[in-house]
């Protein structure tokens, strides 16, 4: 079971700014970093990261939270998988065995250490091995155009049948259990032996460049021709891709990714200058692959072989057309050549020309499906419709279904409504998909935010633009999808507040108080000590959201000198919604005041909104009160109004 201590170790080991910067261009503004939101389309930055608290928020789509929330949203993971993802990234071992259950096996870091050691051993045997088999392996790579520099750069190796990897790694301190967990050793009839034997080795890395598995091509006539590492704790073929660690920066810079089918193809593409190329690992392109690539790429170019297997792979990939923000296109090289063969025959410029001619994937698949079919009779055309329906069945709920249908009905001579009915009645064929294994959501969750139109921003010079709706200002380069009024799902540690961020059901007064409270909480998390002199005033507030009160006292209850990160952590323990709530204020980023003036202002404004709330409650009950209760209410109303006037008069205005 993953403990709170494990979560905190992972949180402290993760630099949120660095993590976000992998896919978002961030620029400093004051103490925060700003950029365009990775979760919805926008031209002006409304997404910001606060390093001191470890929180992020987008004022365009009203999403936000801590580092775990960010990874859950970016990677499509549930919470526990997000913790594991970041633990792997930070090289931290966590105990995620079920409570009271048996251990899951060797630690993941030890498995990776064993694989890294095997990578070094295989590379050494290829480059310096003196056996005839090692010489044959070198001749094989040389015959493919891979010199020693290329082999070294890609950590290529050789599993020499005359040298025991198991014996070598055992001598280095790895246990048999660790080597079996890494799939470097297998046991047959009680006898352990090396898993890879007389094969040239292609190491597979994770996103951080650590070896997590291998693909091995046999040098003789043994079967299978290619043998990949099986599914182990650190390697999943439907999640990982060959050369992604080499390619991701180039993909981000160029804006598109090229996906091929083989190790040799990828290396040849990189060496020819197409450094944004990756390969799926012995499986069809999966939703997890597509989701990972779409973090960096606006377009994914699938380079399929022209044979039946390539056509099947293209058909399988169609289902992801609307599951990603990236455009899916494809290229099929002429004469059934693979990329390695094509580059050797025609060169890089011809490959660039092929890439410039990439077609939308769905157009290619539909055309390819129909171009080889006999459509001369109604029965044959209906058979072709059955095939088209299988391809389009995963998109049966798409709002673009009409467009897809129009691409084929003319050629098939069938009625468009009948074709759509056929598609909707056709069951979706199951394919292996990493999203089910990792608890990922079924569809990409990006898209335009549904927030309300914000009031036009007012110039901010020496302080905020102040009026009865003092929090209705936004940074000057925000988009229009801004509504800082937020709520969230109920939590056990604190009573429930509004159910969703930007809830239209709230009154203007409630939204205004929520904004005031959250502005206070955001600054409180950044500097708890600055608010301690105001604790008595804060204790009198009538809060619009009980979770806010829980968060406030969790932070104010900390000792002096508490850091912002520790304050957020303690608030999160008291209220799991704290990261999203504490990240959802733009006040600090837009105010021109110094910190002390900001603190004075947000405390005063939250107090004013609290008093307004209490005044409204008393006023609404006057008509039904008995004479004595009415007199008491009128006295309290007078006191509250006097107090409100004093607080308002003390508010900094310039």
C-alpha positions as MATLAB code, in Angstrom:
seq = 'XXXXXXXXXXXXXXXXXXXXXXXXXXXXXXXXXXXXXXXXXXXXXXXXXXXXXXXXXXXXXXXXXXXXXXXXXXXXXXXXXXXXXXXXXXXXXXXXXXXXXXXXXXXXXXXXXXXXXXXXXXXXXXXXXXXXXXXXXXXXXXXXXXXXXXXXXXXXXXXXXXXXXXXXXXXXXXXXXXXXXXXXXXXXXXXXXXXXXXXXXXXXXXXXXXXXXXXXXXXXXXXXXXXXXXXXXXXXXXXXXXXXXXXXXXXXXXXXXXXXXXXXXXXXXXXXXXXXXXXXXXXXXXXXXXXXXXXXXXXXXXXXXXXXXXXXXXXXXXXXXXXXXXXXXXXXXXXXXXXXXXXXXXXXXXXXXXXXXXXXXXXXXXXXXXXXXXXXXXXXXXXXXXXXXXXXXXXXXXXXXXXXXXXXXXXXXXXXXXXXXXXXXXXXXXXXXXXXXXXXXXXXXXXXXXXXXXXXXXXXXXXXXXXXXXXXXXXXXXXXXXXXXXXXXXXXXXXXXXXXXXXXXXXXXXXXXXXXXXXXXXXXXXXXXXXXXXXXXXXXXXXXXXXXXXXXXXXXXXXXXXXXXXXXXXXXXXXXXXXXXXXXXXXXXXXXXXXXXXXXXXXXXXXXXXXXXXXXXXXXXXXXXXXXXXXXXXXXXXXXXXXXXXXXXXXXXX';
ca = [
       0.000    0.000    0.000;
       1.312    3.437   -0.908;
       1.671    5.402    2.320;
       1.394    9.122    2.991;
       5.138    9.119    3.577;
       5.699    7.620    0.115;
       3.466   10.242   -1.469;
       5.300   13.014    0.327;
       8.725   11.672   -0.712;
       7.549   11.622   -4.326;
       6.059   15.117   -4.051;
       9.241   16.592   -2.608;
      11.384   14.877   -5.245;
       9.364   16.319   -8.138;
      10.038   19.781   -9.529;
       6.613   20.870  -10.799;
       8.032   23.621  -13.007;
      10.437   21.191  -14.641;
       7.695   18.595  -15.106;
       5.300   21.062  -16.728;
       8.099   22.538  -18.863;
       8.439   19.189  -20.628;
       5.339   20.049  -22.650;
       4.529   23.701  -21.870;
       6.632   26.798  -22.536;
       6.637   28.617  -19.179;
       7.739   32.194  -18.641;
       8.322   33.799  -15.231;
       5.967   36.512  -14.054;
       6.620   37.637  -10.516;
       6.969   34.552   -8.332;
       4.959   32.341  -10.701;
       5.414   30.820  -14.157;
       2.825   31.280  -16.912;
       2.092   29.502  -20.179;
      -0.665   28.268  -22.467;
      -2.748   25.504  -20.936;
      -1.890   21.984  -22.147;
      -5.460   20.817  -21.499;
      -7.445   23.136  -23.753;
      -6.758   25.237  -26.816;
      -5.834   28.839  -26.133;
      -3.693   31.523  -27.715;
      -3.013   33.620  -24.599;
      -1.534   32.120  -21.430;
      -3.957   31.529  -18.575;
      -2.102   28.593  -17.019;
       0.258   29.251  -14.117;
       2.544   27.313  -11.790;
       3.532   28.472   -8.312;
       6.850   26.840   -7.330;
       6.688   27.747   -3.644;
       3.411   25.881   -3.061;
       3.794   23.245   -5.758;
       0.410   24.124   -7.236;
      -0.865   24.893  -10.751;
      -4.074   26.349  -12.123;
      -5.611   27.304  -15.461;
      -8.057   30.191  -15.407;
      -9.258   29.240  -18.877;
     -10.628   25.769  -18.134;
     -10.656   26.091  -14.309;
      -8.542   23.007  -13.748;
      -5.790   22.935  -11.170;
      -4.198   21.173   -8.237;
      -0.872   19.704   -7.221;
       1.726   17.627   -9.029;
      -0.367   14.456   -8.775;
      -3.417   16.184  -10.258;
      -1.233   17.410  -13.136;
       0.113   13.962  -13.957;
      -3.344   12.398  -13.653;
      -4.671   14.909  -16.180;
      -1.666   14.858  -18.534;
      -1.112   11.109  -18.591;
      -4.700    9.959  -18.146;
      -3.872    8.039  -14.962;
      -5.681    7.386  -11.721;
      -4.135    8.692   -8.502;
      -2.119    5.616   -7.530;
      -0.687    5.240  -11.031;
       0.221    8.940  -10.973;
       2.198    8.372   -7.759;
       3.936    5.371   -9.343;
       4.680    7.387  -12.506;
       6.372   10.158  -10.527;
       8.143    7.673   -8.247;
       9.676    5.982  -11.289;
      10.632    9.372  -12.692;
      12.389   10.297   -9.449;
      14.007    6.852   -9.022;
      12.094    6.303   -5.766;
      11.038    2.856   -4.587;
       7.584    2.736   -3.045;
       5.844   -0.185   -1.420;
       2.565   -0.490   -3.302;
       1.696   -4.025   -2.262;
      -1.891   -4.372   -0.977;
      -2.311   -3.954    2.788;
      -1.641   -7.317    4.358;
      -0.786   -8.826    0.989;
       2.351  -10.463   -0.251;
       5.158   -8.250   -1.580;
       5.028   -7.603   -5.312;
       8.570   -8.833   -5.900;
      11.933   -7.114   -6.228;
      11.993   -3.344   -6.043;
      11.480   -1.588   -9.341;
      14.736    0.306   -9.005;
      16.623   -2.977   -8.635;
      14.910   -4.315  -11.751;
      15.989   -1.226  -13.682;
      19.505   -1.471  -12.244;
      19.713   -5.052  -13.502;
      18.510   -4.040  -16.962;
      21.009   -1.174  -17.089;
      23.792   -3.585  -16.127;
      22.647   -5.998  -18.841;
      22.668   -3.160  -21.391;
      26.304   -2.421  -20.542;
      27.238   -6.106  -20.678;
      25.572   -6.661  -24.055;
      27.200   -3.516  -25.508;
      30.640   -4.605  -24.306;
      30.217   -8.024  -25.916;
      29.269   -6.483  -29.229;
      32.097   -3.942  -29.304;
      34.903   -6.019  -27.763;
      33.771   -9.624  -27.870;
      36.382  -11.931  -29.397;
      34.166  -14.887  -30.226;
      33.162  -15.787  -33.768;
      29.539  -15.076  -32.802;
      30.431  -11.506  -31.687;
      32.295  -10.926  -34.955;
      29.213  -12.111  -36.848;
      27.046   -9.682  -34.868;
      29.369   -6.795  -35.782;
      29.227   -7.834  -39.452;
      25.438   -7.875  -39.248;
      25.245   -4.281  -38.013;
      27.917   -3.149  -40.471;
      25.919   -4.706  -43.294;
      22.936   -2.578  -42.234;
      25.083    0.540  -42.354;
      25.556    0.840  -38.586;
      29.172    1.651  -37.700;
      30.660    1.559  -34.219;
      29.615    5.150  -33.468;
      25.977    4.379  -34.258;
      26.090    1.162  -32.242;
      27.569    3.034  -29.304;
      25.107    5.919  -29.566;
      22.144    3.529  -29.487;
      23.690    1.169  -26.884;
      23.287   -1.757  -29.275;
      24.614   -5.057  -28.006;
      24.955   -8.783  -28.437;
      23.816  -11.685  -26.260;
      26.824  -13.929  -26.787;
      25.884  -17.618  -26.449;
      29.347  -18.361  -25.063;
      29.097  -16.003  -22.067;
      26.594  -16.295  -19.200;
      24.875  -12.994  -18.415;
      23.282  -14.568  -15.341;
      26.687  -15.490  -13.912;
      28.096  -12.026  -14.632;
      25.195  -10.106  -13.052;
      25.020  -12.448  -10.082;
      28.660  -11.630   -9.445;
      27.689   -7.955   -9.443;
      25.247   -8.602   -6.579;
      21.925   -9.171   -8.360;
      19.782  -12.000   -7.053;
      18.153  -14.616   -9.237;
      14.743  -13.206   -8.286;
      15.791   -9.758   -9.494;
      17.113  -11.135  -12.797;
      13.911  -13.118  -13.342;
      11.815  -10.037  -12.519;
      13.794   -8.182  -15.220;
      13.162  -11.069  -17.674;
      16.902  -11.495  -18.151;
      16.796  -15.029  -16.771;
      14.121  -17.696  -17.188;
      13.637  -20.987  -15.369;
      12.814  -24.132  -17.267;
      12.436  -27.484  -15.506;
      13.950  -25.897  -12.426;
      17.063  -24.759  -14.276;
      17.845  -21.079  -14.780;
      19.307  -19.810  -18.049;
      19.758  -16.542  -19.926;
      16.579  -15.363  -21.607;
      18.374  -13.863  -24.629;
      20.750  -16.127  -26.542;
      22.735  -15.454  -29.735;
      20.797  -12.290  -30.539;
      21.738   -8.721  -31.435;
      20.167   -6.553  -28.755;
      18.199   -3.315  -28.999;
      17.714   -1.743  -25.550;
      14.362   -0.093  -24.857;
      14.352    2.965  -22.613;
      11.705    4.799  -20.646;
      11.090    8.515  -21.037;
      13.965    9.293  -18.664;
      16.414    7.213  -20.740;
      16.677    4.258  -18.341;
      16.824    0.760  -19.796;
      13.526   -1.062  -19.118;
      13.682   -3.922  -21.619;
      15.169   -5.345  -24.799;
      14.321   -6.446  -28.280;
      16.580   -9.195  -29.579;
      16.979  -10.317  -33.209;
      18.243  -13.871  -33.634;
      21.459  -14.335  -35.596;
      20.663  -17.853  -36.802;
      17.514  -19.635  -37.905;
      15.924  -19.984  -34.479;
      12.389  -18.815  -33.799;
      11.059  -16.327  -33.039;
      13.045  -13.976  -35.248;
      12.497  -11.148  -32.751;
      12.140  -11.717  -29.014;
      11.049   -8.853  -26.767;
      11.136   -8.510  -23.004;
       7.844   -9.777  -21.638;
       5.481   -7.576  -19.620;
       7.299   -6.825  -16.353;
       6.901   -4.271  -13.595;
       8.817   -1.565  -15.501;
       7.985   -2.429  -19.108;
       4.662   -2.621  -20.945;
       4.676   -2.892  -24.709;
       1.361   -1.034  -25.075;
       2.717    1.909  -23.094;
       6.371    2.272  -24.053;
       7.943    3.056  -27.429;
      11.381    2.434  -28.838;
      13.519    5.626  -29.029;
      10.958    7.895  -27.366;
      13.674    9.153  -25.014;
      15.802   10.093  -28.043;
      12.891   11.607  -29.975;
      10.711   13.560  -27.559;
      12.602   16.875  -27.709;
      12.692   16.742  -31.495;
       8.978   15.900  -31.596;
       8.203   18.931  -29.460;
      10.436   21.191  -31.583;
       9.084   19.978  -34.950;
       5.482   19.605  -33.831;
       4.988   16.127  -35.268;
       5.988   12.543  -34.528;
       6.739    9.723  -36.958;
       5.771    6.203  -35.888;
       7.379    3.240  -37.669;
       7.273   -0.497  -37.056;
      10.877   -1.609  -36.469;
      14.045   -0.916  -34.500;
      16.205   -0.686  -37.618;
      13.724    1.693  -39.228;
      13.853    4.062  -36.260;
      17.640    4.135  -36.064;
      17.973    4.670  -39.817;
      15.437    7.510  -39.675;
      17.292    9.213  -36.822;
      20.658    8.854  -38.522;
      19.128   10.392  -41.686;
      17.971   13.444  -39.715;
      14.395   12.394  -38.876;
      15.031   12.502  -35.148;
      11.340   12.691  -34.271;
      10.778    8.981  -35.024;
       9.675    6.241  -32.633;
       8.377    2.667  -32.970;
       5.668    0.646  -31.279;
       7.016   -2.496  -29.649;
       5.602   -5.640  -31.180;
       2.032   -4.388  -30.927;
      -0.381   -2.152  -32.770;
      -0.330    1.536  -31.960;
      -2.268    1.878  -28.700;
      -4.255    4.666  -27.137;
      -1.506    5.021  -24.539;
       1.069    5.523  -27.313;
      -1.134    8.122  -28.971;
      -1.769    9.920  -25.693;
       1.945   10.049  -24.879;
       2.883   11.392  -28.316;
       0.104   13.988  -28.272;
       1.721   15.593  -25.227;
       4.477   16.749  -27.580;
       3.057   16.551  -31.114;
       0.292   18.325  -32.988;
       0.455   15.656  -35.705;
       1.275   11.943  -35.535;
       2.459   10.435  -38.842;
       2.018    6.667  -38.938;
       4.464    5.087  -41.410;
       2.908    1.707  -42.106;
       4.254   -1.080  -44.269;
       2.265   -1.586  -47.445;
       1.429   -5.245  -46.703;
      -1.678   -6.709  -45.100;
      -0.214   -6.319  -41.603;
       0.389   -2.632  -42.247;
      -3.173   -2.194  -43.505;
      -4.532   -3.919  -40.398;
      -2.405   -1.677  -38.158;
      -3.763    1.401  -39.942;
      -7.347    0.225  -39.479;
      -6.743   -0.423  -35.782;
      -5.340    3.103  -35.333;
      -8.449    4.758  -36.813;
     -10.279    4.323  -33.518;
      -7.990    6.909  -31.914;
      -8.829    9.644  -34.444;
     -10.965   11.528  -31.938;
      -9.290   10.299  -28.768;
      -6.423   12.754  -29.126;
      -5.863   16.425  -29.772;
      -3.186   15.472  -32.320;
      -4.054   14.896  -35.982;
      -3.477   11.297  -37.115;
      -2.013   11.005  -40.602;
      -0.224    8.231  -42.461;
       2.362    7.474  -45.114;
       2.738    4.172  -46.974;
       6.071    3.944  -48.756;
       6.089    2.715  -52.368;
       7.002   -0.834  -53.445;
       6.251   -2.160  -49.946;
       9.584   -0.803  -48.729;
      10.189   -0.161  -45.063;
      11.820    3.143  -43.995;
      15.298    1.603  -43.733;
      15.083    0.208  -47.279;
      13.559    3.397  -48.669;
      16.284    5.610  -47.202;
      19.040    3.393  -48.573;
      17.404    3.392  -52.023;
      16.133    6.959  -52.340;
      17.745    9.072  -49.600;
      16.494   11.599  -47.020;
      15.072   14.157  -49.476;
      12.780   11.562  -51.016;
      11.663   10.610  -47.502;
      10.893   14.268  -46.762;
       8.751   14.351  -49.891;
       6.854   11.289  -48.710;
       6.235   12.922  -45.346;
       4.965   16.101  -46.996;
       2.387   13.940  -48.745;
       1.024   12.385  -45.557;
      -2.745   11.880  -45.704;
      -5.351   11.910  -42.921;
      -5.353    8.392  -41.537;
      -9.077    7.849  -41.884;
      -9.050    8.966  -45.535;
      -6.255    6.533  -46.326;
      -7.910    3.598  -44.556;
     -11.289    4.114  -46.205;
      -9.727    4.505  -49.665;
      -7.471    1.490  -49.156;
     -10.394   -0.622  -47.975;
     -12.486    0.126  -51.059;
      -9.892    0.363  -53.816;
      -9.201   -3.368  -53.929;
     -12.797   -4.545  -53.561;
     -15.108   -5.570  -56.365;
     -18.125   -3.240  -56.155;
     -19.851   -4.435  -59.302;
     -22.926   -5.924  -57.631;
     -25.213   -4.858  -54.773;
     -24.184   -7.876  -52.705;
     -20.497   -7.046  -53.060;
     -21.147   -3.400  -52.184;
     -23.012   -4.462  -49.039;
     -20.055   -6.664  -48.133;
     -17.792   -3.650  -48.507;
     -20.174   -1.653  -46.309;
     -19.797   -4.317  -43.620;
     -16.023   -3.801  -43.747;
     -16.368   -0.016  -43.587;
     -18.788   -0.341  -40.671;
     -16.216   -2.359  -38.695;
     -13.634    0.374  -39.272;
     -15.955    3.232  -38.315;
     -17.771    1.485  -35.456;
     -15.399    2.980  -32.819;
     -16.412    6.425  -34.134;
     -20.165    5.760  -34.186;
     -20.835    8.527  -31.658;
     -18.633   11.082  -33.418;
     -20.175   14.335  -34.526;
     -18.076   13.905  -37.677;
     -19.724   10.597  -38.564;
     -21.745   12.263  -41.345;
     -18.503   13.435  -42.955;
     -16.934    9.994  -42.751;
     -20.026    8.360  -44.238;
     -20.115   10.795  -47.158;
     -16.619    9.645  -48.129;
     -17.906    6.170  -48.983;
     -21.649    6.167  -49.723;
     -21.229    7.478  -53.259;
     -18.768    4.736  -54.147;
     -20.895    2.055  -52.498;
     -24.195    3.291  -53.888;
     -25.933    3.034  -50.516;
     -28.174    5.402  -48.596;
     -26.305    7.593  -46.089;
     -28.822    7.039  -43.275;
     -28.741    3.292  -43.855;
     -24.931    3.374  -43.750;
     -24.939    5.297  -40.454;
     -27.469    2.858  -39.018;
     -25.256   -0.040  -40.047;
     -22.206    1.577  -38.421;
     -24.070    2.233  -35.172;
     -25.319   -1.361  -35.027;
     -21.853   -2.838  -35.621;
     -20.075   -3.870  -32.400;
     -16.655   -2.383  -31.749;
     -13.936   -4.975  -32.104;
     -11.683   -5.220  -29.067;
      -7.984   -4.423  -29.455;
      -5.227   -4.434  -26.865;
      -5.225   -1.054  -25.223;
      -2.963    0.208  -22.450;
      -5.671    2.532  -21.144;
      -7.528   -0.347  -19.471;
      -4.366   -1.705  -17.867;
      -3.265    1.560  -16.332;
      -6.668    2.849  -15.275;
      -6.531    5.600  -17.886;
      -9.644    7.361  -19.042;
     -11.152    6.112  -22.272;
     -10.915    9.378  -24.137;
      -8.698   12.430  -24.178;
     -10.152   14.895  -21.717;
      -8.887   18.077  -23.282;
     -11.128   20.548  -25.044;
     -12.367   24.045  -24.713;
     -13.372   25.052  -21.207;
     -17.003   25.816  -20.517;
     -16.456   28.765  -18.235;
     -18.504   31.952  -18.525;
     -17.346   35.114  -20.225;
     -15.181   37.203  -17.919;
     -15.713   40.896  -17.416;
     -13.147   42.932  -19.422;
      -9.976   43.523  -17.497;
      -9.213   46.889  -15.998;
      -5.708   48.343  -15.974;
      -3.725   47.409  -12.892;
      -1.097   49.910  -11.819;
      -0.491   50.318   -8.098;
      -3.052   47.776   -6.950;
      -6.166   45.854   -7.932;
      -9.099   47.536   -9.614;
     -11.465   47.855   -6.645;
     -15.238   47.958   -6.703;
     -18.111   45.865   -5.361;
     -16.805   42.974   -7.504;
     -13.179   43.539   -6.702;
     -12.130   40.082   -7.851;
     -13.615   40.226  -11.336;
     -10.335   41.244  -12.952;
      -8.045   38.977  -14.924;
      -4.478   39.155  -16.263;
      -4.367   41.260  -19.392;
      -3.445   38.372  -21.678;
      -6.004   35.849  -20.395;
      -8.389   34.208  -22.783;
     -12.127   34.604  -22.367;
     -12.855   31.324  -20.579;
     -12.309   32.765  -17.122;
     -14.371   32.321  -14.006;
     -12.433   32.101  -10.777;
     -15.575   31.107   -8.848;
     -14.945   27.466   -8.076;
     -16.158   24.563   -5.995;
     -15.405   20.875   -5.901;
     -16.730   17.497   -4.927;
     -17.449   16.886   -1.231;
     -14.696   15.353    0.893;
     -14.799   13.422    4.132;
     -12.533   15.772    6.076;
     -14.655   18.844    5.424;
     -18.346   19.423    4.652;
     -19.271   19.759    1.002;
     -19.235   23.016   -0.872;
     -20.405   23.793   -4.411;
     -20.213   20.719   -6.604;
     -18.222   21.985   -9.583;
     -15.772   24.681  -10.582;
     -17.592   27.648  -12.130;
     -21.056   26.452  -10.991;
     -23.658   28.598  -12.759;
     -26.183   27.793  -10.049;
     -24.387   30.041   -7.541;
     -25.589   33.552   -6.915;
     -23.366   36.508   -7.733;
     -22.913   37.139   -4.007;
     -21.847   33.557   -3.343;
     -19.403   33.574   -6.246;
     -17.927   36.836   -5.018;
     -17.425   35.464   -1.512;
     -15.898   32.243   -2.859;
     -13.386   34.284   -4.839;
     -12.533   36.385   -1.807;
     -12.028   33.319    0.372;
      -9.871   31.562   -2.186;
      -7.722   34.619   -2.755;
      -7.088   34.696    0.985;
      -6.308   30.973    1.122;
      -3.918   31.141   -1.827;
      -1.853   33.883   -0.161;
      -2.128   32.138    3.210;
      -0.543   29.010    1.734;
       2.320   31.044    0.262;
       3.168   32.771    3.564;
       1.384   31.430    6.659;
       3.381   33.626    9.028;
       2.094   36.817    7.399;
      -1.494   35.890    8.368;
      -0.938   34.884   11.985;
      -1.641   38.437   13.295;
      -5.046   38.243   11.572;
      -6.062   34.895   13.101;
      -8.587   36.435   15.526;
     -10.346   38.283   12.695;
     -10.352   35.190   10.491;
     -11.906   33.165   13.338;
     -15.068   35.282   13.114;
     -15.688   34.641    9.393;
     -18.894   33.054    8.171;
     -17.458   30.939    5.351;
     -19.290   30.273    2.091;
     -17.546   26.896    1.760;
     -16.824   24.879    4.902;
     -13.780   23.316    3.209;
     -12.205   26.769    3.100;
     -12.471   27.049    6.883;
     -10.890   23.592    7.247;
      -7.991   24.616    5.005;
      -7.507   27.968    6.730;
      -7.191   26.450   10.189;
      -5.036   23.580    8.986;
      -2.519   26.148    7.773;
      -2.897   28.638   10.627;
      -2.398   25.749   13.058;
       1.127   25.131   11.739;
       4.194   26.363   13.667;
       5.978   29.546   12.665;
       8.435   29.097    9.838;
       6.308   26.507    8.013;
       7.202   26.464    4.323;
       4.544   26.929    1.621;
       4.987   23.348    0.428;
       4.491   21.984    3.954;
       1.454   24.230    4.421;
      -0.141   22.839    1.269;
       0.666   19.281    2.328;
      -0.961   19.722    5.745;
      -3.985   21.422    4.195;
      -4.329   18.514    1.763;
      -4.354   16.031    4.627;
      -7.216   17.966    6.195;
      -9.067   18.500    2.913;
      -8.168   16.485   -0.215;
      -9.536   19.271   -2.433;
      -6.984   21.738   -1.059;
      -4.574   21.664   -4.059;
      -7.302   22.665   -6.513;
      -8.728   25.295   -4.197;
      -5.383   26.828   -3.233;
      -4.247   27.030   -6.855;
      -7.339   28.838   -8.130;
      -6.534   32.485   -7.402;
      -5.140   35.039   -9.814;
      -4.906   37.818   -7.207;
      -1.194   37.605   -6.419;
      -0.239   37.514  -10.104;
      -2.182   40.666  -10.957;
      -1.647   42.826   -7.885;
       1.005   45.517   -7.973;
       1.148   45.843   -4.204;
       3.767   44.455   -1.872;
       3.022   41.362    0.188;
       1.890   43.094    3.374;
      -0.619   45.216    1.493;
      -1.886   42.166   -0.375;
      -2.430   40.325    2.901;
      -4.273   43.263    4.453;
      -6.488   43.545    1.391;
      -7.499   39.872    1.062;
      -8.266   39.548    4.787;
     -10.386   42.682    4.654;
     -12.222   41.667    1.508;
     -12.952   38.166    2.821;
     -14.231   39.735    6.037;
     -16.469   42.137    4.112;
     -17.956   39.270    2.081;
     -18.415   37.249    5.289;
     -20.252   40.174    6.893;
     -22.390   40.604    3.781;
     -23.326   36.921    4.052;
     -24.321   37.250    7.715;
     -26.216   40.509    7.069;
     -28.174   38.847    4.252;
     -29.033   35.902    6.503;
     -30.316   38.151    9.289;
     -32.251   40.380    6.917;
     -34.028   37.450    5.276;
     -35.225   36.203    8.682;
     -36.633   39.466   10.003;
     -40.128   39.056    8.579;
     -40.712   35.718   10.320;
     -39.038   36.566   13.642;
     -40.964   37.222   16.860;
     -40.630   40.736   18.324;
     -37.833   39.822   20.765;
     -35.808   37.947   18.141;
     -36.372   40.829   15.713;
     -34.999   43.359   18.210;
     -31.900   41.197   18.778;
     -31.444   40.780   15.028;
     -31.732   44.523   14.437;
     -29.091   45.201   17.096;
     -26.754   42.643   15.530;
     -27.442   44.065   12.055;
     -26.437   47.483   13.245;
     -23.214   46.160   14.744;
     -22.404   44.188   11.608;
     -22.985   47.180    9.349;
     -20.783   49.387   11.525;
     -18.057   46.734   11.478;
     -18.361   46.378    7.713;
     -17.988   50.126    7.275;
     -14.836   50.145    9.446;
     -13.274   47.284    7.540;
     -14.180   48.834    4.220;
     -12.727   52.178    5.223;
      -9.478   50.494    6.276;
      -9.100   48.669    2.973;
      -6.090   49.799    0.902;
      -7.260   51.507   -2.256;
      -4.145   53.054   -3.744;
];
